[in-house]
Amino acid sequence: MNFLKNNKVLTILFSIVTLTSLFLLSSVGSSLSLNEENGNISQILNSGEKLANESRYEEAIKSYDKALNLDPKNVDALIDKGNALTWLDKFQDALTSYEKALALEPNNIDALLGKGKSLIWLKNYQNASIVLENILAINASQSSATYDKSVVLNELGKYEEALVWVDKALKLDPTNVDIPNQKGRIYMFVGNNKDAQKYEQAIIWFDRALTLDPNHKESLAMKGSSLHIIGLLKHDFPKIQEALVWLNKSLDINPNYAYALYEKGGVLHSFGNFEEAITYFDKALSIAPNYVDALNFKGITLLEMRKFDEAFSVFNEVLKIDPDNSQAQKYWRFAVARQVP
């Protein structure tokens, strides 16, 4: 009887041990599987990062999507995908990716910065400002958010405030080439547009940026633009010639830089080379079809060439993009008045 009892106890114990072993084996298997999956995701993200560093953004996005198929809530993959989409100028898609990341981690600084930059590119400055304030509430010394705040204020026409914030950014990150370049940009807009001194001040800051990066295409082009304006204001023809040198340096670095192409068209217009100026406006528009400034300058040049019908069409195009554009409205009326009945 005792033997039977002991035998039953042993049977029960054996069952318990067997079940426990199976559970432990199952748990170990799940753990190994999870670790293997995490390892795969890490490898995929590293592969995506390498592709992005090589400017192979479309391929990088495929890697991030592969990681997200394995783990749809992977915040790093969502942020990295947003960054790659930004480089492809797909700002709305990038914004969506950053917002998905923020739904999972609302205070993630990288996702907030990405969202703020996307909103800036989309010209949604009010909402961008809100995002930047959120970042600075988390970390008041966040240099990228401080710099971006100066960008937003500049775009909103709050130039004096923009200068305050760009100076804060310079203190936080003195070796970031974009910050002195931004300060130069603000000087180009602040105050009286007929004050040559402010453009001279802008050039000081573009030169500061170029000491950090001699190939900074925007600083090269903006310096050229400032020299062009100074030349026009002071009736200084050599300054306009010098402007062309700096714009050409920018275009040597990136022949498809729409801003430099547009500005070069403006300098050629000042030389009276209207046909060549239009060629450069058209080059800029082939890259950025809705570039309103390039369209307006092209239209004005056509008016000066007495090509009133063509000018009328160009100003019509501007008003489709920006119906309230006062410059286009003014010259559209001028073109209409001079069209042949």
C-alpha positions in Angstrom: 0.0 0.0 0.0 2.8 2.4 0.9 4.6 1.3 -2.3 1.5 2.2 -4.3 1.2 5.5 -2.5 4.8 6.3 -3.2 4.4 5.1 -6.8 1.5 7.5 -7.2 3.5 10.3 -5.7 6.4 9.6 -8.0 4.0 9.6 -11.0 2.6 13.0 -10.0 6.1 14.4 -9.4 7.3 13.0 -12.7 4.3 14.7 -14.4 5.0 18.0 -12.7 8.7 17.8 -13.7 7.9 17.0 -17.2 5.4 19.9 -17.6 7.9 22.2 -15.9 10.6 21.1 -18.3 8.4 21.6 -21.3 7.4 25.0 -20.1 11.1 26.0 -19.5 12.1 24.6 -22.9 9.3 26.5 -24.5 10.3 29.7 -22.7 13.9 29.3 -23.7 12.8 28.7 -27.3 10.7 31.9 -27.3 13.5 33.8 -25.7 16.0 32.6 -28.3 13.5 33.4 -31.1 12.9 36.9 -29.7 16.6 37.6 -29.4 17.2 36.3 -32.9 14.5 38.6 -34.2 15.9 41.6 -32.3 19.3 40.8 -33.7 17.9 40.7 -37.2 16.2 44.0 -36.7 19.4 45.5 -35.5 21.3 44.2 -38.5 18.6 45.6 -40.9 18.7 49.0 -39.2 22.5 49.1 -39.5 22.2 48.2 -43.2 19.6 51.0 -43.7 21.9 53.5 -41.9 24.8 52.5 -44.1 22.7 53.0 -47.3 21.5 56.4 -46.0 25.1 57.5 -45.3 25.8 56.6 -49.0 22.8 58.8 -50.0 21.0 55.6 -51.2 17.8 56.7 -49.5 15.2 54.7 -51.5 17.1 51.5 -50.6 17.5 52.6 -47.0 13.7 53.1 -46.8 13.3 49.5 -48.0 15.5 48.4 -45.1 13.5 50.4 -42.6 10.2 49.0 -43.9 11.7 45.5 -43.6 12.5 46.2 -39.9 9.0 47.6 -39.4 7.4 44.5 -40.9 9.2 42.5 -38.1 8.4 45.1 -35.5 5.8 47.8 -36.4 6.4 49.6 -33.1 10.2 50.0 -33.6 10.7 53.7 -32.9 14.3 53.8 -34.3 13.1 52.4 -37.7 10.2 55.0 -37.8 12.6 57.9 -37.1 15.3 56.7 -39.6 12.6 56.2 -42.2 11.4 59.8 -41.6 15.0 61.0 -42.0 15.5 59.2 -45.3 12.1 60.5 -46.6 13.2 64.0 -45.7 16.4 63.7 -47.8 14.1 62.7 -50.7 12.0 65.9 -50.1 9.0 63.7 -49.2 8.1 65.9 -46.3 4.5 64.8 -45.7 5.5 61.2 -45.7 8.4 62.0 -43.3 6.0 63.8 -41.0 3.7 60.7 -40.9 6.7 58.5 -39.9 7.8 60.9 -37.2 4.2 61.1 -35.8 4.0 57.3 -35.7 7.2 57.3 -33.6 5.8 60.0 -31.3 2.6 58.0 -30.8 4.8 55.4 -29.1 7.3 57.8 -27.4 5.8 61.3 -27.1 9.0 62.9 -25.7 11.4 61.4 -28.2 13.7 64.3 -29.1 14.8 62.9 -32.5 11.2 62.3 -33.5 10.2 65.8 -32.3 13.1 67.4 -34.2 12.2 65.5 -37.3 8.5 66.5 -37.0 9.5 70.2 -36.5 11.8 70.2 -39.6 9.1 68.5 -41.7 6.6 71.2 -40.7 9.2 73.9 -41.6 9.7 72.4 -45.1 5.9 72.2 -45.5 5.8 75.9 -44.5 3.6 75.1 -41.5 5.5 77.5 -39.3 2.9 77.9 -36.6 2.7 74.2 -35.8 6.5 73.9 -36.2 6.9 76.5 -33.6 4.7 74.5 -31.2 6.8 71.4 -31.7 10.0 73.3 -31.1 8.6 74.8 -27.9 7.9 71.3 -26.7 11.5 70.2 -27.4 12.9 73.3 -25.5 10.6 72.6 -22.6 12.2 69.1 -22.3 15.7 70.4 -23.0 16.3 74.2 -23.1 19.8 73.7 -24.4 18.8 71.7 -27.5 20.9 73.3 -30.2 19.0 72.0 -33.2 15.7 73.2 -31.8 17.2 76.6 -31.0 18.5 76.9 -34.5 15.2 75.8 -36.0 13.3 78.3 -33.9 15.4 81.1 -35.5 14.5 79.7 -38.9 10.8 79.7 -38.1 10.9 83.3 -36.7 12.8 84.4 -39.8 10.1 82.9 -42.1 7.4 84.6 -40.1 9.1 87.9 -40.6 10.1 88.3 -36.9 13.7 89.1 -37.8 14.9 90.7 -34.5 13.6 87.7 -32.5 15.3 85.4 -35.1 18.6 87.1 -34.5 18.3 86.5 -30.7 17.6 82.8 -31.2 20.4 82.3 -33.8 22.9 83.9 -31.4 21.7 81.4 -28.7 22.3 78.6 -31.3 25.8 79.9 -32.0 26.7 79.7 -28.3 25.4 76.2 -28.1 27.0 74.9 -31.3 29.7 77.2 -32.6 31.0 74.8 -35.2 27.7 74.1 -37.0 28.1 75.7 -40.4 24.3 76.2 -40.9 24.1 78.6 -37.9 26.3 81.4 -39.2 24.8 80.9 -42.6 21.4 81.4 -41.0 22.5 84.6 -39.3 23.6 85.9 -42.7 20.2 85.0 -44.1 18.4 86.9 -41.4 20.6 90.0 -42.0 19.5 89.9 -45.6 15.9 90.3 -44.6 16.0 92.5 -41.5 15.4 96.2 -41.7 15.4 98.4 -44.8 15.9 96.5 -48.1 17.7 99.5 -49.5 20.4 99.5 -46.8 23.6 98.2 -48.3 25.2 97.9 -44.9 22.9 95.0 -43.8 24.0 93.0 -46.8 27.6 93.7 -46.0 26.9 92.4 -42.5 25.3 89.3 -44.0 28.5 88.7 -46.0 30.5 88.7 -42.8 28.4 85.8 -41.5 28.5 83.9 -44.9 32.3 84.2 -44.7 32.2 82.9 -41.2 30.2 79.8 -42.5 32.7 79.4 -45.3 35.7 79.2 -42.9 33.9 76.2 -41.4 33.0 74.7 -44.8 34.5 76.3 -47.9 32.1 74.2 -50.0 28.9 75.2 -48.3 26.8 75.8 -51.4 24.2 78.0 -49.7 26.7 80.3 -48.1 28.5 80.7 -51.5 25.2 81.5 -53.3 23.9 83.8 -50.6 27.2 85.7 -50.6 26.8 86.1 -54.3 23.2 87.3 -53.9 24.3 89.8 -51.3 27.1 91.2 -53.5 24.6 91.5 -56.4 22.3 93.6 -54.2 25.1 95.8 -52.9 26.3 96.3 -56.5 22.8 97.4 -57.6 22.3 99.7 -54.6 25.7 101.3 -54.9 25.8 101.2 -58.7 29.0 99.2 -58.3 29.4 97.1 -61.5 32.6 95.2 -60.2 30.5 94.0 -57.2 27.9 92.5 -59.6 30.7 90.8 -61.5 32.1 89.4 -58.2 28.6 88.1 -57.4 28.7 86.0 -60.5 32.0 84.4 -59.3 30.5 83.3 -56.0 27.3 82.0 -57.7 29.5 80.0 -60.1 31.4 78.5 -57.1 28.1 77.3 -55.7 27.0 75.8 -59.0 30.4 74.1 -59.3 29.5 72.2 -56.2 25.9 71.5 -57.2 24.9 72.4 -60.8 21.3 71.6 -59.9 21.0 74.1 -57.0 17.8 76.0 -57.9 18.5 79.0 -55.8 22.0 79.6 -57.3 20.6 79.1 -60.8 17.9 81.7 -60.1 20.3 84.2 -58.6 22.7 83.7 -61.6 19.8 84.5 -63.9 19.3 87.7 -61.8 22.9 88.8 -62.3 22.7 88.1 -66.0 19.6 90.2 -66.1 21.6 93.1 -64.5 24.2 92.7 -67.2 21.4 93.1 -69.8 21.9 89.5 -71.0 18.1 88.8 -71.0 18.1 85.6 -73.2 20.8 84.0 -71.1 19.0 85.1 -67.9 15.9 83.3 -69.0 17.9 80.2 -69.7 19.0 80.2 -66.0 15.5 80.9 -64.7 14.2 78.0 -66.8 17.0 75.7 -65.4 15.9 76.7 -61.9 12.2 76.0 -62.8 13.1 72.6 -64.2 14.3 71.6 -60.7 11.6 73.6 -58.7 8.6 74.1 -61.0 6.7 76.2 -58.4 9.6 78.5 -57.7 7.6 81.8 -57.6 10.6 84.2 -57.5 12.1 82.5 -60.6 8.8 82.7 -62.4 8.3 86.4 -61.5 11.8 87.4 -62.6 11.4 85.4 -65.8 8.1 87.3 -66.5 9.7 90.7 -65.8 12.6 89.8 -68.1 10.1 88.9 -70.9 8.4 92.2 -70.4 11.7 94.0 -70.9 12.1 92.0 -74.1 8.6 93.1 -75.1 7.4 89.5 -75.2 4.1 90.5 -73.6 2.2 87.3 -74.4 4.8 85.1 -72.9 5.1 87.3 -69.9 1.3 87.2 -69.4 1.5 83.4 -69.4 4.3 83.3 -66.8 2.4 85.7 -64.4 -0.7 83.6 -64.9 1.3 80.6 -63.8 2.5 82.5 -60.7 -1.1 83.4 -59.8 -2.2 79.8 -60.0 0.4 78.9 -57.4 0.0 82.0 -55.3 -3.2 84.0 -56.1 -2.2 86.8 -53.7 1.2 87.4 -55.1 1.3 91.2 -55.4 4.3 91.3 -57.7 2.6 88.9 -60.2 -0.7 90.8 -60.0 1.0 94.1 -60.8 3.0 92.8 -63.8 0.1 90.7 -65.0 -1.9 93.9 -65.4 1.0 95.5 -67.1 1.3 92.6 -69.6 -2.4 92.6 -70.3 -2.4 96.3 -71.1 0.4 95.8 -73.7 -0.9 92.6 -75.3 -1.7 92.9 -79.0 -5.6 92.7 -79.5 
